[in-house]
Amino acid sequence: MKKPARAIAWFAAALVGLSALPAAHAADPAYMIVGNDEKVTWDENGRIRFLPPGQDSVQIFDIGRNPAMPQLVATLKLDNSIFGPPTNLAVAPDQRFAYITNPMAWNKDGEAWKPAPDNKLNVIDLGANPPKVVDTVTVGRQPSGMAISRDGRMGLVANRADNSVTVLNIEGGRVSVSDTVAIGEHVVAVSFAADGKRAFVVKMNANALGVIHFDNGKASYDKKNDIGVGVTPYNVAVTPDGRLALSLDMGNPNASDGHVDTISVVDLEASPPRTIDKVVVDDGPEGLAVSPTGRHAAVALIRGSNNDRKSWFYHPKGSVALLKIDGRKVSKVAEVEVGALPEGVVFSPDGQYLYVGNFLDGDISVLRVDGDRLKDTGQRIKLPGHPAAMRAVAY
């Protein structure tokens, strides 16, 4: 009887020892920023409607602790606009601050309202309880695309109405304009190279990516270095390893037109960088994100979901295409339907979930990435407005 007793005593002591070990830490928070625009909608005939201002908001979700069920952290009363790519906001790599521009201001025109270019960038302190705006910086007109360098020390803003890129110096929560790079043509989005020595700016009307170089803090641009991509590029993202840039090419300035569109694959290791492939996707791509794992990218496809319901290319729902990245080879491997007029797309930090902002439905679809398959979890996160833009940290 002594051996079993000794065994029980040893087991009990082992349990006590295990309980004394440090507990495993829960996942750190990771933030997704959602900009809701309540001033614009479309009717069943595909006609755009302008509504009075005052109801816009920016919401902050934690997608790090429980990616399957994002948790709302805060809702801020801030203006936002769908007029621009769904990239007018960014999150700092250290998750301490978020940055959001408002591309368009709203002005009274008799009894109606009309948009005009704005020029403001708001800095949000994510560490405050609750998060709050701590600074507002003047940038170029209609600031539509944002990017933050991977060391968090520099920011870029693509100014559509000024044909320029604002260069920001970032020191903690202090943001200042250090330079303005004249591009001379319509620019809508921007993304840093992995090493921060270059950035790629989308020249929508020129069907090209402009290349901005940085040398000892000085930014320069030369048109002769432009990279030709597809027709009407609208968004761009660089893979985490820095080897590729993906240019989202709408094919038509009005987004949906019923015809398939493409993603241009740009080899950034080539000298000079060049487009090496095009991946066919469905109609009307706008939102684009690359997974933090580097294995996938996701593309939001409008598919005529905000067009006249009698139009031959109208669909009641948009969709999301999942692209597989294997070295320099990019291929479409899955597609699932989501809500109407999907705009922003965001991956969870582990790359296992994908969040899609459905503008007309006023909610977020939660999708599961299972290998090279994409599954709708059936979960919809209802919002107090219509998501025009969504971003998280660009890895």
N, C-alpha and C positions, 0 to 999 in steps of 0.2 A: 504493500500500500504506500510505501514511502516514495517509490519512483513516480507514480502518477501525481502524487502531491507535489514533488519537486518540479515536475514538468508544468503543472498548473501555476506554481509560483513563478517559474521562469517566464512563462507566457504573459502573466500579469505584469511582471517587471518590464518585459519588452514593450507592452502596450504603454506603460507609463513613460518609458524612454521615448517612444515615438511621439507621444503627445507633447513632449518637451521640445521637439524639433520645431524650427520656425515654420509657420504655416505658409503654404504656397500663396503667392500674391495673386490677386485677381488681375485680369488684364487691365492695362492702363487705358484711360479714356482716349478716344480718337474722335475728332469732331468733323461732322458734315454740316455745311452751311447751305441753307435753302433760301432763295430770294423769291418772295411772292408778289406778283403784280396784279392788282385789282382794278387797273384802269383800262385794260384792253380785253376784248372778247370777240368771238366770231359767231354770227348767227347761222341758221341752217342753210342759208343760201351762200355761205362762204364770205359774207361781207363783214369787214372789220368794224367794230364799234368802240368808240372812245367814251369812257365813263369818268365821272368826277374823281379827283385824287383824294387821298387822306386815309385809305384803308390798306396800303401796302405794309408788308412786314418781312422781317428776316428771322428765320428760325435756326436754332443750333441744336443738333442731335449728337448724342454720343453713340458711335457705331463700333467702339472698341471693346467695351466690357461684355456686351452681349450682341454680336453682329446679327443674330437671327431676329432680334427685337430691338431696333434702335430706340433710344430713350430721349425724349425731349428735354433739353436742358434750359432753354430760354427762348422767348419770343420778343423781338425788339421792333418797335415802330420805326421803320425806315423805308424810304422810297426805293423802288426797284423798277426795272423795265425789261420787257421781253424784246425790245428793239436793240438787238445785238446778240452775238452768240451766247449760249448759256455758260459763259466763262468769265463774267464780269466780277468774279470774287475768287478769293484764294485763302488757304490756310497755311500759316507758317510751319516749317518742318518740325519745330519743337512744340507745336500745338498751343503756344501761348497767346498768339494773336491771330485774328482773321481780318481780311481786308475786302471791302466791297465797294464798288463804284455804282453810281446811278447814271446810266447812259443818257436818259432823257428826262427833262423836266416837263411839267404839265402846266400849260398856260390857258387862261380863259380866252375864248374867241367868240364874242357875243354871248349867245346862250350855250355854245358848245365848248369843247376843250380840244386842244391840239398839242402835240409834242414838239419840243425844241431841244437841241443838245444841252446836256448838263455838263459839269466839269468837276464833280466832287468825288473824293475817295474817303470813305469812313474807316477808321481803325477801331476794331473791337477787341477789348481785353477779355480773352477767354478764361483767364484765371480769376477774374473778379467774381464775386458771389452776390447777385447774378452777373453774368457777362454784360458789359456795357460799352458804349462808344466812348473812346477816350481822346480822339483827335479826328479832325477833318482836314484833308489836304486838297489843294486845288491842282488839278492835272489838266490834260487837254480836253477838247470838246468831244462829247459822246464817247466816253471811255468804256470800251466794250469787251476787251480781252485782258486778262491779268495773268501774270506768272511770277513766282517767287523762286529765286535760286536755291539750290539744295543746301547751301550753307546758311540760308535765311538772311543774308546780308544785303541782297539786292532785289528789287522788284521792277517789273515792267508793266506798262499799261498801253494797250493799242487804242489810239484815239481815232475813231472812224471819221469824224467831221473835220479833223485837223490833218489827216494824212501823216500822222507822226506817232512816235513811241516815246512815252515819258519814262525816264530812268529814275528809280527811287533808291535812295540810300536808307537802309533799315538798321537801326541800333536799338535792340530791345523793342520798346513800344514807340520809339521816336522814328517818324517817317518824314523824309524831306526829299524834295525834287533836286536831283544832282545834274540832270542833263535832259535834253529833248533831242531825239534823233528824227530828222526830217526824212520821210520815206518818199513823199511826193505823189503817192497813190493811196487809194482806199485800203485801210488796214483794219482787220477785224479780230484777230486772235494772235497769241504769241506763246512760245514755249522755250525754256532754256535747254541748252545742251547739258549733259550730265556733269561736265567739268566746269560749267559756268563761264566758259570762255567765248561761247557763241550763243545766239538765240535766233529763233526762226519765227518770222512774222508773216502772217497770212495776208497776201495781196489779192483780194477777192476778184477784182476786175482784171487783173493781169495774169490770172491762172498760174500763180507762182508763189514760192516762199522766198521772202527776202532774208538775207543773212546779216545779222548784226554781230560785229566782233568787239570784244572788250580787251583793252590793253592798258594795264596800270590804271584801271578805273575809268578810262576814256572809251566811250562807245563810238563806233563808226559803221557806216553803211555804204556799200557800193553796189549799184544796180547790176553790174556785170557779174556779180556772184549769185544772182537769183537762181533758184532751182525751179524748173518747170514741173508742174503737177497737173492735176485734172482740171476740168472745167468748173469754174465758180467754187474755189476752195473756201471753206468757212470755219474750219477748226483744225488744230494741230496738236499732237502729243508726242513726246519722246519716251522711248522705252527706258525702264530703270537702268539697264546696262549701257545706255547711251549709244547703242549701235544703229538704231533705226528711228526715223520720225515717220509718223503716220499723218497724212494730210487727208482730211475729210472733204470730199469734192461733191457739192450739191448738184452740179450739172445745170442749175437754173437759179437765177437770183430770187425767184419766188418760191424756192424750196420744192414742194411737190409739183410734179407735172406728169406723173404716170409712168415715167421711164426709169429704168434702173440707173443707179449711180455707183460711184467707185470710192475706194480708199486707195490713195497713192502711197506706195512703200518707198521711202527714201533711205538710201544707204549713207549713213553719216560717217562711216569709216573710209569711204572712198574719197579720193582727192582729185577733183572737187566732189562734194556730195552730189548724188544724182538719184533720180527716180529709177527704180529697178523693177517695179512690178505694180500692177493695179488689181485690187480685189473688188469684184462686183458685189454690191449689196442692193437692197431694195430701194424704193423711191423715197427721196426727201430726208437724207441724213443730216443731223445737226449736232446732237450730243455725242461726245467721244471721250472715252477714258481708257487708260491702260492699267491693268491689274498691278498691284505692288509686287506680285510674284514675277511679273514679266512674261507670264505664260499666255495671257489672253488680253484682248482688247474688246470693248463693247461699243456698239454704235446704236444710237436712238434713231428710229426711222419714222417719219411723220405719215407717210403713205396716204396723203390727201385727207387726213382725218379732220382738218379744219377747212376743207374746201366745200363747195356746193354739193349737197347730198345727191344731186342729180348728175354730177360729173362722173364720167366713165372711170376715173381713177380714185373716186372717193372710197375710203374704208372707214367704218365706224371706230376702228382701233388702229393705233400705231403698233410698232413692234420693236424688238431689240435683237440685233445680230451679235453673236459671239464669234470673235475671230481668234484663231490659234496662232501663236507666235512661236516658231521653231527656227532659231537662228535668224537667217534673212528671209525665210519663207513664212508668209502670212496667208492664212486661208480661212474662209468662213466655214464654221463647223456646226452652228446651231442658230435658230431664230425662234422667238416666242412672241405672241401678242401681248401688249400691255394696254394702257389707256389711250385716250385721244390726245393728240398733239404732244407726244413725249419730247421733252427738251433735254434736261440734264441727266447724266448717268454717273454713278459713283460706285467704286468697288469698296468692300470692307477691307480693313488692313490685312486680313489673312487671305484675301482673294476668293473667299468661298461664298460671298453674297454680293448681289448687285442691286442697287437702288435706282429707280427710274422715276423721274418727276413727270406726271401726266398733267399738263397744263389745263386742258379743258375739264378734266375730271376733278381737279383740285386735290390730288392725292399722290402717294408714292407707292409704286409696286415694289415688292420685295421678292427677288429672284434668287435661286440657289444655283451656284456653279458646281456641277458634279462631274469631275473629269473634264471632258470636252462637251458635256451636255449642259443645257440651261433649262431649269425648271421653275415654273411659277409656284411659289409657296402658297398662293392664295391670300397672303396677307397684304392689305392695303392700309397705309397710314394716312388718315384723313388730315388735311391741312386747313387752316383758316383762310386760305387764299389759293391762288393758282401759281404753281412753281415754274418760274421763268428761268431759273438758274440754280445749279447745284454743283458744289465742289467739295473735295476733301484735299488732304495733302497729296501733291503730285510727287511720287517717289522716283 
